[in-house]
Amino acid sequence: MNVFLIGMSGIGMQAIAAILKKSGANVSGWDDGKQLDSLKSIGIQYTQTIPDDTDFVVFSSIIKDTHELIISAKNKNIKCINRTDFTIEHIPLNAAKILVAGAHGKTTTSSFIAHILDKQSYLLGGIINGEKFSGHTSQGLYTAIETDESDGSFLKWSVNLHDQRKYKILVNFDFEHMDYFKTEQNCIEQYRKFIMNDLENSFVIIEYSAKEFLEIPNHPNIITFGPQIQADYVFNNVEFLENGIQFEINNNQNNEKIFIPLFGTHNASNFTALYALMKKLDIQEIAQKASQFPGVKKRMQPLEMKNGYKMYLDYGHHPKEVEAVLDALYLHKKMKLDVVIEFHKYTRLEQTWSQWPAALKNAKKIYILPIHTASEDPIPGIDEAHAIAFLKENKLEVCELKSIYDYVPTNDTICFSAGKLSELLS
């Protein structure tokens, strides 16, 4: 099979490229950003021309029909196929799929699942520390899959695909990716479909408050988790340690103490979801494996020190994600860090505008970079200049930063970005 990938450096596309190459396919591709040495090292080449003998051109939802490479492929009568459709139809994955969905925390949760299942097979939105790629296949029972709500493709995984029993985790619910969903009602309806699709052949683990908000009916194949005592799996007694969190998980009056080398209550919540899954799968030594989780790149990733100060990179780009990370740092380290932030997309900034002052309350000083537009058209009044003025009105110490290369830290710093900044720093 000969495959050409448009946007091959993207976190999901590079996984497909690596898996295809491992399976013996001929793989090439294009990207307008950074060319990855990890792909080149296994013999995958970047090119601006689609080879004439290509069987499939694979693209993600950000690529439009008007893209010159899509037009070129169609002129050559080469089949163009969406990334998710291609994966479902042509990537050999272990039959029992573990589908992780939610507005925040999917990457860490799905990576943690892959880790505890000894990295059998997985497709993730990040790279586990120590690994080269965000995807991997090997023989086994399970495949851990981080699904994507931003284009609705999470629903494609949730239907009956003639697999073994599916396992679905909804780590939380929020009105994220509203540029795709358009209305809150549509967002709610699509998440409900994810849960309810093929329920008789699925086992669903859902955050208790999300189940209540989405009005998901009780069902023998649905169990809940959360801090609420009504949940089937309850996490409590969280301790914020220097190197992670320790907490208890209670189910049917049975308590187990867990330590994970991650910060923040949100990670205790996400781990409780995967703990419930591992109990269902009868996986042993959960606590021992949990304590050895190596983490994920671009999730509080330490960078090289600059000017004598510690630097971190985090993929957080929604205010709830940023707030959770800053709150966790404050609880664990008892200090406020400076923040460099690259807002991501005009539509997201507009949708979340009023949430940013609270999200950044635990920042010491805030540096705002030019917005990462992701090729969106500008929205009047929604840009970095207006954001700086708005945050200053809310009594936060904020200044403009034209480029990350102009930044001279005077304090330990965390950089938040899901755009070009994360490529420059990683």
GIGI-V179126 format. One record per residue. N is the residue number from 1. SS is DSSP state (~ for helix, > for strand, _ for the rest). Layout:
n->N ss->SS
n->N ss->SS
This chain:
n->1 ss->_
n->2 ss->>
n->3 ss->>
n->4 ss->>
n->5 ss->>
n->6 ss->>
n->7 ss->_
n->8 ss->_
n->9 ss->_
n->10 ss->_
n->11 ss->~
n->12 ss->~
n->13 ss->~
n->14 ss->~
n->15 ss->~
n->16 ss->~
n->17 ss->~
n->18 ss->~
n->19 ss->~
n->20 ss->~
n->21 ss->~
n->22 ss->~
n->23 ss->_
n->24 ss->_
n->25 ss->_
n->26 ss->>
n->27 ss->>
n->28 ss->>
n->29 ss->>
n->30 ss->>
n->31 ss->_
n->32 ss->_
n->33 ss->_
n->34 ss->_
n->35 ss->_
n->36 ss->_
n->37 ss->~
n->38 ss->~
n->39 ss->~
n->40 ss->~
n->41 ss->_
n->42 ss->_
n->43 ss->_
n->44 ss->_
n->45 ss->>
n->46 ss->>
n->47 ss->_
n->48 ss->_
n->49 ss->_
n->50 ss->_
n->51 ss->_
n->52 ss->_
n->53 ss->_
n->54 ss->_
n->55 ss->_
n->56 ss->>
n->57 ss->>
n->58 ss->>
n->59 ss->>
n->60 ss->_
n->61 ss->_
n->62 ss->_
n->63 ss->_
n->64 ss->_
n->65 ss->_
n->66 ss->_
n->67 ss->_
n->68 ss->~
n->69 ss->~
n->70 ss->~
n->71 ss->~
n->72 ss->~
n->73 ss->~
n->74 ss->~
n->75 ss->~
n->76 ss->_
n->77 ss->_
n->78 ss->_
n->79 ss->>
n->80 ss->>
n->81 ss->>
n->82 ss->>
n->83 ss->~
n->84 ss->~
n->85 ss->~
n->86 ss->~
n->87 ss->~
n->88 ss->~
n->89 ss->~
n->90 ss->~
n->91 ss->_
n->92 ss->_
n->93 ss->_
n->94 ss->_
n->95 ss->_
n->96 ss->>
n->97 ss->>
n->98 ss->>
n->99 ss->>
n->100 ss->>
n->101 ss->>
n->102 ss->_
n->103 ss->_
n->104 ss->_
n->105 ss->_
n->106 ss->~
n->107 ss->~
n->108 ss->~
n->109 ss->~
n->110 ss->~
n->111 ss->~
n->112 ss->~
n->113 ss->~
n->114 ss->~
n->115 ss->~
n->116 ss->~
n->117 ss->_
n->118 ss->_
n->119 ss->_
n->120 ss->_
n->121 ss->_
n->122 ss->>
n->123 ss->>
n->124 ss->_
n->125 ss->_
n->126 ss->_
n->127 ss->_
n->128 ss->>
n->129 ss->_
n->130 ss->_
n->131 ss->_
n->132 ss->_
n->133 ss->_
n->134 ss->_
n->135 ss->>
n->136 ss->>
n->137 ss->_
n->138 ss->_
n->139 ss->_
n->140 ss->_
n->141 ss->_
n->142 ss->>
n->143 ss->>
n->144 ss->>
n->145 ss->>
n->146 ss->>
n->147 ss->_
n->148 ss->_
n->149 ss->_
n->150 ss->_
n->151 ss->_
n->152 ss->_
n->153 ss->_
n->154 ss->~
n->155 ss->~
n->156 ss->~
n->157 ss->~
n->158 ss->~
n->159 ss->_
n->160 ss->_
n->161 ss->_
n->162 ss->_
n->163 ss->_
n->164 ss->_
n->165 ss->_
n->166 ss->>
n->167 ss->>
n->168 ss->>
n->169 ss->>
n->170 ss->>
n->171 ss->_
n->172 ss->_
n->173 ss->_
n->174 ss->_
n->175 ss->_
n->176 ss->_
n->177 ss->_
n->178 ss->~
n->179 ss->~
n->180 ss->~
n->181 ss->~
n->182 ss->_
n->183 ss->_
n->184 ss->~
n->185 ss->~
n->186 ss->~
n->187 ss->~
n->188 ss->~
n->189 ss->~
n->190 ss->~
n->191 ss->~
n->192 ss->~
n->193 ss->~
n->194 ss->~
n->195 ss->~
n->196 ss->~
n->197 ss->_
n->198 ss->_
n->199 ss->~
n->200 ss->~
n->201 ss->~
n->202 ss->>
n->203 ss->>
n->204 ss->>
n->205 ss->>
n->206 ss->>
n->207 ss->>
n->208 ss->~
n->209 ss->~
n->210 ss->~
n->211 ss->~
n->212 ss->~
n->213 ss->~
n->214 ss->~
n->215 ss->_
n->216 ss->_
n->217 ss->_
n->218 ss->_
n->219 ss->_
n->220 ss->_
n->221 ss->_
n->222 ss->>
n->223 ss->>
n->224 ss->>
n->225 ss->>
n->226 ss->>
n->227 ss->_
n->228 ss->_
n->229 ss->_
n->230 ss->_
n->231 ss->_
n->232 ss->_
n->233 ss->>
n->234 ss->>
n->235 ss->>
n->236 ss->>
n->237 ss->>
n->238 ss->>
n->239 ss->>
n->240 ss->>
n->241 ss->>
n->242 ss->_
n->243 ss->_
n->244 ss->>
n->245 ss->>
n->246 ss->>
n->247 ss->>
n->248 ss->>
n->249 ss->>
n->250 ss->>
n->251 ss->>
n->252 ss->_
n->253 ss->_
n->254 ss->>
n->255 ss->>
n->256 ss->>
n->257 ss->>
n->258 ss->>
n->259 ss->>
n->260 ss->>
n->261 ss->_
n->262 ss->_
n->263 ss->_
n->264 ss->_
n->265 ss->~
n->266 ss->~
n->267 ss->~
n->268 ss->~
n->269 ss->~
n->270 ss->~
n->271 ss->~
n->272 ss->~
n->273 ss->~
n->274 ss->~
n->275 ss->~
n->276 ss->~
n->277 ss->~
n->278 ss->~
n->279 ss->~
n->280 ss->~
n->281 ss->_
n->282 ss->_
n->283 ss->_
n->284 ss->_
n->285 ss->_
n->286 ss->~
n->287 ss->~
n->288 ss->~
n->289 ss->~
n->290 ss->~
n->291 ss->_
n->292 ss->_
n->293 ss->_
n->294 ss->_
n->295 ss->_
n->296 ss->>
n->297 ss->_
n->298 ss->_
n->299 ss->_
n->300 ss->_
n->301 ss->>
n->302 ss->>
n->303 ss->>
n->304 ss->>
n->305 ss->>
n->306 ss->>
n->307 ss->_
n->308 ss->_
n->309 ss->>
n->310 ss->>
n->311 ss->>
n->312 ss->>
n->313 ss->>
n->314 ss->>
n->315 ss->_
n->316 ss->_
n->317 ss->_
n->318 ss->_
n->319 ss->~
n->320 ss->~
n->321 ss->~
n->322 ss->~
n->323 ss->~
n->324 ss->~
n->325 ss->~
n->326 ss->~
n->327 ss->~
n->328 ss->~
n->329 ss->~
n->330 ss->~
n->331 ss->~
n->332 ss->~
n->333 ss->~
n->334 ss->_
n->335 ss->_
n->336 ss->_
n->337 ss->>
n->338 ss->>
n->339 ss->>
n->340 ss->>
n->341 ss->>
n->342 ss->_
n->343 ss->_
n->344 ss->>
n->345 ss->_
n->346 ss->~
n->347 ss->~
n->348 ss->~
n->349 ss->~
n->350 ss->~
n->351 ss->~
n->352 ss->~
n->353 ss->~
n->354 ss->~
n->355 ss->~
n->356 ss->~
n->357 ss->~
n->358 ss->~
n->359 ss->~
n->360 ss->_
n->361 ss->_
n->362 ss->_
n->363 ss->>
n->364 ss->>
n->365 ss->>
n->366 ss->>
n->367 ss->>
n->368 ss->>
n->369 ss->_
n->370 ss->_
n->371 ss->_
n->372 ss->>
n->373 ss->_
n->374 ss->_
n->375 ss->_
n->376 ss->_
n->377 ss->_
n->378 ss->_
n->379 ss->>
n->380 ss->_
n->381 ss->_
n->382 ss->>
n->383 ss->_
n->384 ss->~
n->385 ss->~
n->386 ss->~
n->387 ss->~
n->388 ss->~
n->389 ss->~
n->390 ss->~
n->391 ss->~
n->392 ss->~
n->393 ss->~
n->394 ss->_
n->395 ss->_
n->396 ss->_
n->397 ss->_
n->398 ss->>
n->399 ss->>
n->400 ss->>
n->401 ss->_
n->402 ss->_
n->403 ss->_
n->404 ss->~
n->405 ss->~
n->406 ss->~
n->407 ss->_
n->408 ss->_
n->409 ss->_
n->410 ss->_
n->411 ss->_
n->412 ss->_
n->413 ss->>
n->414 ss->>
n->415 ss->>
n->416 ss->>
n->417 ss->_
n->418 ss->_
n->419 ss->_
n->420 ss->~
n->421 ss->~
n->422 ss->~
n->423 ss->~
n->424 ss->~
n->425 ss->~
n->426 ss->_
